[in-house]
């Protein structure tokens, strides 16, 4: 190794090293074994003179040179050069043995670091692909998010967040934390996020959604456990999740959690607290119930959902961390992005030891001038009256261009409710941004199904027509009855 004031061979990080064909490093790499040189050799003198990377050999006054390849897992990773000063004896067999031991340990460390780096890069790339790239367009909440991967050698974890638009102008917020780290946890996170989206699309209540998610984790654990009984936390057993649905019309928020930290809320008057949501068991334990709660949130309330990595910093206790988070949430800020940054700045003094997902949302309200509803009698003559109500309301909203399509959807949905449902029947129109929603409620729990009508059938085409006219449609079950809804996107005004 160099022993003078000159630079070592190839010290620049990321620097490309070109070894002349006749140089000791090139010969050593080609031979794959240690090589010993006397610096008085003319070939070595010429190399040390012409190659800028060998300037240390001249400035250090080395009398002998030892080139040893870095070997790991059957691969040659590089070469180590050792120089012995002229005042000392030339390298001997014992020096060669020590050099080989040293390079073997160095090569093993380099190989492990490269393997870890590749695995971490792969896991982070997979995780980024599975997390939301952009937040969906919706008007119920103003939202900002942050995600920070863990800085530990254990690797990236399986924390995730999601924002899912639902029918009736509602929005679901999800934050979850898969136990473990690495690609297994990341893959499990992707499965669970997809499952939550699928369950949310069928408008399951929050507690029922967590029950289905709990069953899924049990099945994943059984599948992985059968193939690898030693797998730690197979299938994500112990995963936590918080699921919340906010309705901007009623300003009510329904929440349920599976072992996840409770959300914090800041009301417009500056009061800050945790929402009292029953903890529930972590996912994968099976057989235990989840409980949902409903709370009213005034317009402009701030809701903070997070994973427990936010409070696992080493240099303060949990009470201090909670006080800092509350203070950061309460202080006025220009934007929700500023709120997220302030929370992370206050709570983190170093890169986190565990993944952190943070979602901050400010509630908006959809006022009565954007929602219209009517009670309808359960008789066929009411269909024309329902079309008239819809047409008059669209005129009041200045949406005459949507009248024809909306009247068709209203006719089919109301007719279906009268023919196959039970009273009471209610029609509701919702105008939010560039979206117009049409909903018909009846007290029957029977789910309508779209079917293909035969050529001479007089009916059976109603829902097919709705599906073709609407941007999206579906059925939402209530505690009593159901709502069949359809949404259309309005042309820019």
N, C-alpha and C positions, 0 to 999 in steps of 0.2 A: 504494500500500500504506500502511497506517496508520503514522504516524511519531510518535505520542504515547504516553501511558501507558495509554490506554484499550484494551479488548479488541478483537481483530480480528473481522471479520464471520464468525460461524459457526465459532468455534474449537473448540467441543465435539465430541469424537469420537463419531460416531453420533447427533449432535444433529440434529433435524429443523428445517430452515430454511424459514420461510414468508415469501415476498417479496410485499409489497403490490403490487396490480396496476399502480399508477402509479409504482413505484419504479424507479430505474435498472437494478438487476439483472433485474427482470421485463421491462423494455423490451429490454434487451440479449439476453436469452434468446429473446424473441419474434422479434427482428429477425435474430438470428444473425450480427451484425457488431459491430465496436467502436462505442461511443458516447462522446462527450465532453461534459461538463457543467461549468458554472460554478456553484460552490456558493452564489453570491449569488442564483441563480435561486430565486424563491419556492417553486416546486415541490420543489426539492432541499432548501431550508431546512425545509419542512414535513415531508418524509420523514425528514430527519435528526433532527427533534424528536420525531416520533411512533414511529419504528421503533427498538426497543432495539438491533437489530443494526447500526444506523448511528451509535451513540453515538461511535465512534472518529472519525467525520468531524467532529464538533463539537469533541472534545477535542484533536484534532491540529492544528486551525486550518488545514485544507486549503483552498486557494482554487479548485482545479479537480479534477475527478473523471473518471477514465477507466475505463469498463466494457468488458472484452474477454471474449468467449465462449471457453470451452475446447473446441476442436474436435479430434476424432480419429476417423479412419476413417468420416467422414461423420456422426458422432454428436456432439451437444452434451452434454458431460459436466458443465458448470457455467459459472460466470462468475468472472473475477478483477477485483477493484476496486483501482485505483491512485489515491492522493491526492497532490497536489503542494502543499507548504506555501506560505502566502501570501507569504513572503519571497523566493520564487523565481518565475521566469517560468512562465506557464501551459503545459500540455502542448502540444507541437507535433507536426508530422509525423514527426520523427525519434523522438520518444518513443513515438508510436503504433507505428512499425515495431519498435522494441525490445520493446514490450509484446506485440506479436503473436508475435515470435520466442520470447519467454519463455513465453507461454501455450501455444504449439504444443509446445514441449519438455515442459512440465508435463503437458499433456493426453496426449502420447504415453506418458509414464511412468506416468500414472494408468491409461491403457487397458491397458498391458502388465501392470501389477500386478493389475488386475481380471481379465484373461484368465488369468494365472498362478494367481491365487487360485481362480478357477472350476475350472481344470483340476486343480489339486491337490485341491480339495474333491471333485471327481468321482472322481479316482483313489483317494483315501482311502476314499470311500464304497464303491467297487467292491471295494477290498482288504478292508475290514471284512466285506463280505458273503461273500467267498470264504474267509476264515480261519475256523477253528472258533469258534462262538459259546459253546458250553459243552463241557466235557470229557465223554466218554462214561462211563457207569457200568460200571466194571470193578474187579476186586479184586486184580489182579496187582501193580499199582503205585500208589503215592501220587504225584500229579503236580501241579506248579505251572508256569505258563508266563508269559512276558512278551513283548510285542512293542512295539518303539519305532521309529516311522518316521523317516527321515532328515530333517534340518533344512535341507538344501541346496536351492538353486533347481533342481537337476536333477530334483527330485521324488521321490516315494515309489518304492521299489524293489519287488522281487518276492520277498522272503524269506517263508518260510512254515514252519509246523510242523503236525503232526497226530498224533493218537492214535487207533489203529484196533484195536478188539477183534477177535481171531481165534478160531478154534475151539480146543478143548482148553484153555480158560482163558488162552491166550496173548494178548499185546498187542504191537502194532507201534508203534514210535516213528519219526517222520519229521521231519527238518529239511532244508530246501533253500534255495538262494539263486539266483534268476534274475538273470543279468547285465543291466545297464541300469537305467533308471528310467522312471517315467511309466506311462501307461495300457497301453502295449504289454507292458512287463515284468509288470504286474499281471495282465493277461489271460493271459499265458503261464503265470504262477504258478497261476492257476485251472485251466488245462488240465492241468498236470502234477500238481496235487494230486488232481484227479478221476481221472487215469490211475493214480496210485499206489494210491488206494483200490480201484479196479477190479481191479488186479493183485493187491493184497493179499487181496481177497475170494476169489480162486481159489487162495490159499495158495502162491504161487510162492516158492521159496527167494530169499533176499536178493540173491544175485548175479544170478540169472535175472531178477528184477524190475528191477534196474538195467539189464540188457541190453535188455529190452523198452522201458524208459523212454528209453534212448539211441536206439533206433530211432524212437521217437515224435518226439524232438527233431529228428532228421534229416528226418523227413517234414514237420514243421512248418516247418523252415528252407527246405525245397524249395518248399513252398506259398507262403510269404511272399516268398522270393527271386524266384519267377517273377512275382509281381505288383509287387514293389518291389525291383529289384536293388540299390538303394543303401541298403536298410534295414540299420541297424547291428545286429549280433548277431541276425539274423533267426531267429525261432523259438526263441530261448533257447540257442543254441550257446554252450557254456562254462558252463552252469548246473551247480551242484554239489548233491549230495544225499547224505544219510546215512540209511540204513534199518537199523533194529534190531528184533529180535523177542525178547521175553523170555518164558520159560516158567516159571511159578511152581511147577510140579510138579518139574521137573528142576533148577530154578534156573540154567538155562543161558541165555545171551544170544548170539544170532547176529547179526553185524553185517557190513555191506558199505557202502563209500562210493565216491562218484564225485567225486574231487577236493575233497572237503569236509574241513574241519578234524576231527581225531579227537576222540571224546568223552572226557571226564574221568570218573574213577570214584574214589569215596572208600569204602573198605571199613570195616566196623564197628570195626576196630582203629585207625582214624584215618589209615591209609596212603592217599595220594592219588597218582594217576598218570594218564597217558593210556593208553587201550587201544590196543594195537598192531594196528590195522586197516589193511591195505594201502590206499594212497591211491586207486588206480584213476584213470583219466582223467576229466576233466569230461564231462558229457553232450554229445552231438552230434558227437564226433570220429569215432565209428564204427569197427568192426573191432577194437577193443581189449578184452581181457577184464576182468571184474571178479572179485574174489576175496572170498569170505566167510570169516569166522573165528568160532569158537564159544568162549566163555569162561564159566566158572562164576562166578556172583556170589553171595556169601553173603547170607542174608536181612538186610535193613537196609542194604544198600549204596546209595550215592548216585550216580546217573548224571546227568551234565550234557551236554546237546547244545546247540549254539549255532551262529550264523553268524559270519562273519569280521568283521562290523562291530563286534563286541564288542572287538576288539583293534586297531582302526584309529584310536584317539584320537591327537591330535596332540602331547600333552604327555608321553608316556612311550614307551619302546621295548617291543618284544614280550616280552623276558625279564621285565621289570618287570611287565608286564600279566599274564603267566602266573603269576608268584609271587603277585600280588594275588588272582587268581581262585582259585588253590589254597588260599590262606589263608582266603578268604571261604567256600569250600566246606567246609573242615575244621572251622571254628569251630561249636560247637553252636548250634542255633537252635530256637525254639519250633515253627516250621512251615516248610514248603518255600517258602511265600510270602516269609517272612523271608529265606531263603537267596537267592532271586531278587533281592530288593531290595538285599541286602548286596552281591551280585556287581556289580550295576549301579552302586551307590553307590561302590564301590571303584575301578571301572574308568572311570567317566565323570565328567568335570569340567565338561562342557558337553553341549548337545544333540548327538546323534551325526551324523557326516557321512555315514554309511551306515546302512541299516536294520539292526536287531538283532532276532533271534529267539532266545529262550532257553527251554529246556525242562529242568526238573530233576525227576528221578523217584527215589523210594526203593522198593527192591524188597521185595516181600512173598513169602511162601512158602505153597504149598498143601500141607499135610502129609498123611501117609499115611492119617490117619483120615478124609480127605475124598476119597480116591481108591481105587477098588477095581478090580482087573483079574483076568481068568481066561483061561487057555489052553483052547481048545475043539477037540474033534476034528472032522474034516471029514465028518460023517455026520448024516443027518436027525434021528436020535434025540436029538442034542445040543441041539436048539432048546428043548425043554421044560426041559432042565437049565439052559440060559441064562436062561430066564424065572424059574426058581426062584432062581438066584443073584441076579438083579436084585431080586426080591421080598424076599428075606432081607436084602439090603443096605439097601433102602429102609426096611425095618422098623427096622434098626439105627440109621439116621439119623433116624428119626421122621418119615418122609415117606410114610406109608401112603396118603395121598390121591393120590399120583402113581403108585401101583402099576399101575393098569389101563392108563394111557396108556404108561407106560414098558415094560410087558410087550409091548404091541402093537408098539412101535418095535423092541424087542430081537428079537422074533420075525421081523419083516420084514427087518431088517438082517442078522441071522445067517443066515436062509434064503438071502438074496441072495448072501452070501459063500460059503456051501456050494455053491450051485447054479452060480454064475458065476465064483467066485474060486478061489484055490489056498491050501492050507495053508502055513504055520500061520495059524490064525484066533484072534484075541484080542478079547475084549469088555472094555470099560473104562467105568466110570461115574465122573463127576466132579461133586461137589457144591460149588458155590462161591456163597455168598450166596443169592440167590433164583433161581439158575440151576442146572438139572440137565442135564448133558451125557451123551450115550450115544454111544460110538464102537465100531466094529467094524473091525478090521484084517485084511487078507489079503494074501498076497504077489503077487497078480496086479496088473498095472498097468492093466488095463482099467477105464475110467471108466464107472460105471453111469449110465444115462439114464432119466429119467422119461418114460413113454409112455402114450398113451391106449388102454386095453384095449377091445376090441370086446365086444359084449353077451354073447356065448357063450364068450369066452375064460376059461380057468380061472386064468390068472395075468396078470401085467402090471400089477397094482394096488399092489404093495408100496411103491414109492417115492412114489406118489401119496398113499397113506395116511400115510406118514411126513411128507411135506410138509404135509399137513393137520393133523397132530397137533403138529408141532414149530413153535417160534417161528422157527427158521431151521435149515437143513441144508445139507450140501455134501460135497465129496470133497477130501481132502488127500493129495497124492502124496508119498511118501517116496522115498529113494534106491532102495529096493526095496519094491515094493508100494504099497498105498494104504490110507487110512482113510476110511470113510464115517461121518459124524457127524451128530448131530441134537441140538438144544438146546430145552428147554422152560423157560418161566418158571413158578416155583412161586408158589402163592398165599401171601400174607403169613401167617406163623404166629401 
